[in-house]
Amino acid sequence: MKRLVMSFLGLAFVITTLVPSYSLGQRRVVVRRGTRTTVVRRGPVRHTTLVVRPGHPIRRVLPATVVVHPARRAVVVGAPLVWLPVLAWTATVVTVPPRERLVFEDSETITKDEGWADTNFGIDSSGNALFLDINGKAKLNFAEVTFANGNVQVIDFNEKTHGTGVYKLLDFADGRHVSTVRILAKSESDDAKLAVYLSK
C-alpha cells in the first residue's frame, strides 16, 4: 500500500512538473441546444496583434492587440478581395426569424478579461439577411462580411456599446453566398455571448 501511494505521488509530481500550470486549469465546455453546438474554452488569455488586410476602409485607430477566436469552420475565399464602401450601422432591434428560415447559427462567448476579441464565423451558406444576437453587454468595433465572390462589406459599429437583444446586422434581399463574418468586440459585462444568424 505504501509503495502504491509513493508511486501515485511520484506520478503526480511528474505531471505537475512537465505540464504547464495554465493548461491544468483549462476547461472546454460544450453546450448543445437543438442543432447548435457552442464550445466555450477557458484558459490563459493570449493577446496578439490585430491584423487588417490592405485596403480596409476604416481609418480610425484600431486596437493594437486582440484575443483571436478562430472560426470553428474554415472557409476559403477563392476570389480576390474587393472592399465595398463601409456601412455605418444603425442598431435596429428585431426578432429572430422562424427556425425553418435559419440556414446558419453559431455563437462565441467573450469575457471581460480578454479586452478586444476578434471573433470569426465560418458560414459558407446562402441567404438574404444576417442577424447579431447579443446576450450581455458588448462594445462593438466593426464587422467584416465576406461573400463568396470576394466582396467584403465592412460594417462600422463606431465602438458603441449595446445590450442584450437581437439586431439586424446586414440585409441583402437579392440573396448572397456568405463565406465568413468577422466581428471585433469587447465585453462590457463579465462575459457577453455573440450569436450570428443567417436567414433565407
Number of C-alpha atoms within 10 A of each C-alpha: 6 7 8 9 10 11 12 12 12 11 12 11 11 11 13 11 10 8 10 10 11 9 11 11 10 11 11 10 10 10 11 10 7 6 7 11 13 16 15 14 15 13 12 11 13 10 15 12 11 16 12 10 8 8 11 16 17 17 7 7 6 14 14 11 16 22 21 19 17 14 17 13 12 14 15 11 16 9 11 10 17 15 18 14 13 16 16 12 16 12 14 10 15 13 11 18 14 8 10 8 13 16 15 20 19 19 21 20 20 27 20 16 14 17 18 24 25 23 22 23 25 20 25 20 17 18 21 16 21 22 22 22 22 20 18 18 21 25 20 21 22 23 23 19 20 24 23 21 16 17 17 23 21 24 23 19 21 14 15 13 15 18 15 15 17 21 20 19 21 17 14 10 10 8 13 17 15 25 22 23 22 19 23 23 25 26 25 20 16 11 18 23 17 23 18 22 23 24 22 17
